[in-house]
């Protein structure tokens, strides 16, 4: 069992971990592990049981092709036919702390995928964890704090100047502004500020939102009783035609953050400008007269989760942080033979932007994170390291069958908390 200050395990389905992929199509996959999926020990057998169902009844004769790959570098695979009487049993284990990724695909006789009602291949992507509380990160850069002190000094040398252009609100009772804020790093902060009409000074909590990976406009965030500021990651214009963003994606922002030469130095990494904009956006939001000076939430998913964690680490006024399937955690884990996921190749310079190092410096009293057990854009091992590095009240939710962009309806969730 995991030994944490406080352990909270939640199940939305059966105690054995039953989870059903609910689809509009009659074919579904039903799966379970032989115990709680994030409660195994290294060397302990891990058993997955899966059934292919047609309108809730076992269906025979379809090809089930499966692969298991783990943070211990073991890979196993197999193929069988679905049965009306016997489920598919997959047995594996982990030789060391970490996670195993299990993928099961459902195929026709000719090897083509069977699709769900949405036209996507019917499959299961999930996994299990062994002693994730023992996972640690590689050492951080020796001058980590000095580097960020220098970046804050760079930012302070640029006056907090901004432009506000009011744009139509799509919800009554709010004012919306297209905002540009001067910033170090060559690009401004660019986003939408939303305020409830008629709010008195120093009366409202504030929330800042960050976008995931991509080149697109952000949208205004309407939250009753809050000031909100939602920014894009690049300092580009918001509210433009799709052709504007496609042109950027095909040219100057193509493959951004993945350039290994740029990532060889912390000052030239794309993340440098991104994090400068995170800090400047917070300065701007806190300067709004309606902010109560007490409550400031930073949140986002994937790349937005990375930025939210940076916000909480770099600005002590952030009081709450939500990072959902956060990107770029434990970048150095690949040197320890953990599964990589989809993120930039590791360089020591990226240690300045690794979310697990931001985590050590977060002081706000409420951090909530999530991980998908089938997410290998942001593998669950990387987010477990993030959780382990947090020293404040915290909560992590593992979702079985969840990939980076999908959470199954009614999925099994296992939550650990020190709150």
C-alpha positions, 0 to 999 in steps of 0.5 A, spaced: 500 500 500 502 507 498 504 510 504 502 518 504 500 523 509 493 521 507 490 516 502 483 517 499 481 511 494 475 512 490 471 508 486 466 509 481 465 502 479 466 495 482 472 495 488 475 490 483 476 496 478 471 494 473 470 499 468 466 499 461 467 503 455 460 506 454 459 507 447 453 509 442 455 503 438 453 496 441 460 493 441 463 495 447 470 493 451 469 491 458 475 491 463 478 490 470 484 489 474 485 484 479 486 489 484 486 497 485 490 499 478 495 503 482 496 499 488 501 494 485 508 492 488 514 491 483 515 484 481 507 483 483 503 479 478 498 484 474 492 481 471 487 485 466 481 481 464 477 484 458 471 482 454 468 484 448 461 485 448 455 486 443 449 489 447 452 487 453 453 480 451 460 476 450 461 476 442 465 471 439 470 471 433 473 478 433 480 479 433 483 482 439 490 484 439 494 487 445 501 490 447 504 491 454 509 496 455 512 498 461 517 503 465 521 497 466 522 496 458 519 490 458 514 489 452 509 483 451 504 482 446 499 477 443 493 476 439 487 471 440 479 471 438 474 473 442 470 468 446 463 467 448 465 464 454 472 466 456 475 473 457 482 475 454 486 475 460 493 479 460 498 478 465 504 482 466 508 485 472 513 491 473 520 489 475 521 496 478 517 502 480 513 505 475 507 504 470 505 499 465 501 501 459 496 496 456 493 497 449 488 492 446 485 493 439 479 490 436 480 487 429 476 484 423 478 478 420 482 482 415 485 486 420 482 492 419 479 496 426 472 495 428 470 502 429 465 505 435 459 509 433 464 516 433 468 512 427 474 511 432 477 504 433 474 501 438 480 499 443 482 499 450 488 503 453 489 503 460 494 501 465 497 499 472 502 502 477 507 499 482 509 503 488 509 510 484 510 513 490 517 511 490 519 515 483 524 520 483 526 525 478 533 527 476 537 532 479 535 539 477 540 544 475 544 547 480 543 554 479 535 553 478 533 559 483 539 564 480 536 562 473 529 564 475 531 570 479 535 573 473 528 572 468 524 575 473 529 581 473 529 581 465 521 582 466 521 587 471 526 591 466 519 592 461 514 596 464 507 593 465 504 597 459 498 594 456 492 595 451 485 594 452 480 593 447 473 592 449 469 586 444 462 584 445 460 579 450 456 573 449 454 572 456 450 578 459 453 581 465 460 581 463 465 586 460 470 582 455 477 585 453 482 583 448 488 585 452 496 585 450 501 586 455 508 588 454 513 583 456 520 581 455 522 575 450 519 578 444 512 577 444 506 580 448 501 577 453 495 576 449 488 574 451 481 575 454 480 579 460 473 578 463 469 582 468 462 582 471 459 588 470 459 593 476 464 589 480 466 594 486 474 594 487 477 589 491 471 584 491 473 579 486 477 572 486 481 571 480 482 566 475 488 565 470 487 560 464 492 557 460 492 553 453 494 546 451 499 545 445 497 548 439 496 554 435 489 557 436 485 563 439 483 562 446 476 564 448 473 568 454 472 565 460 465 567 463 465 565 471 460 568 475 463 572 481 470 572 478 475 576 474 478 571 469 484 572 464 485 567 459 491 567 455 494 564 449 501 561 449 505 565 444 503 572 444 499 572 438 493 575 436 486 572 438 479 572 434 483 571 427 480 567 422 483 560 421 488 561 416 492 566 420 493 560 425 494 555 419 500 560 417 503 560 423 503 553 424 506 552 417 511 557 418 514 560 425 511 556 430 511 549 426 514 544 431 515 549 436 518 547 443 521 541 440 527 544 437 533 541 440 538 546 438 534 551 441 533 547 447 540 546 449 540 553 452 535 555 457 535 562 454 534 560 447 528 555 449 521 556 446 519 555 453 523 561 456 518 566 452 512 562 454 514 562 462 515 570 462 508 571 459 506 567 464 509 571 470 507 578 466 500 575 465 499 574 473 502 581 474 497 584 469 491 580 472 493 582 480 493 589 477 486 589 476 482 594 481 476 588 482 481 583 485 480 582 492 488 580 493 486 574 496 484 568 491 488 567 485 487 560 481 491 558 476 489 552 471 490 548 465 490 542 461 496 539 458 501 544 456 496 549 460 497 544 466 505 546 465 504 553 465 499 553 471 504 549 475 509 554 473 505 560 475 504 557 482 511 556 483 514 563 480 508 567 483 507 566 491 500 570 490 497 564 486 493 560 492 490 554 488 492 550 482 489 545 477 493 541 472 490 536 468 494 531 465 500 536 465 505 536 459 513 536 460 513 533 467 519 528 469 523 530 462 529 527 465 525 520 466 527 517 459 535 517 462 532 512 467 529 508 462 522 510 463 517 511 457 517 517 454 511 520 451 510 525 446 514 531 448 521 534 447 527 530 447 531 531 454 536 536 455 539 539 461 537 546 459 530 543 459 530 542 467 529 549 468 522 548 465 520 541 467 514 541 471 517 537 477 522 542 478 516 547 479 513 543 483 518 543 489 517 551 489 509 551 489 507 554 496 499 555 495 495 550 499 491 547 494 494 543 488 490 538 484 492 534 478 490 528 474 493 523 470 490 518 465 493 510 465 492 510 458 495 517 456 502 516 453 502 523 451 503 525 458 505 518 461 502 517 468 509 516 471 511 523 469 505 525 473 506 521 479 513 524 480 510 531 479 505 529 485 511 526 489 515 533 488 509 537 491 510 538 498 503 542 499 496 539 500 495 536 494 491 531 490 492 526 484 486 522 480 488 516 476 483 515 471 483 508 468 482 507 460 483 515 459 488 517 454 490 524 453 484 527 449 479 522 452 476 520 459 471 514 458 464 515 461 463 512 468 471 510 468 474 508 474 478 513 478 483 512 484 485 518 487 490 519 492 490 526 497 494 529 502 489 534 503 
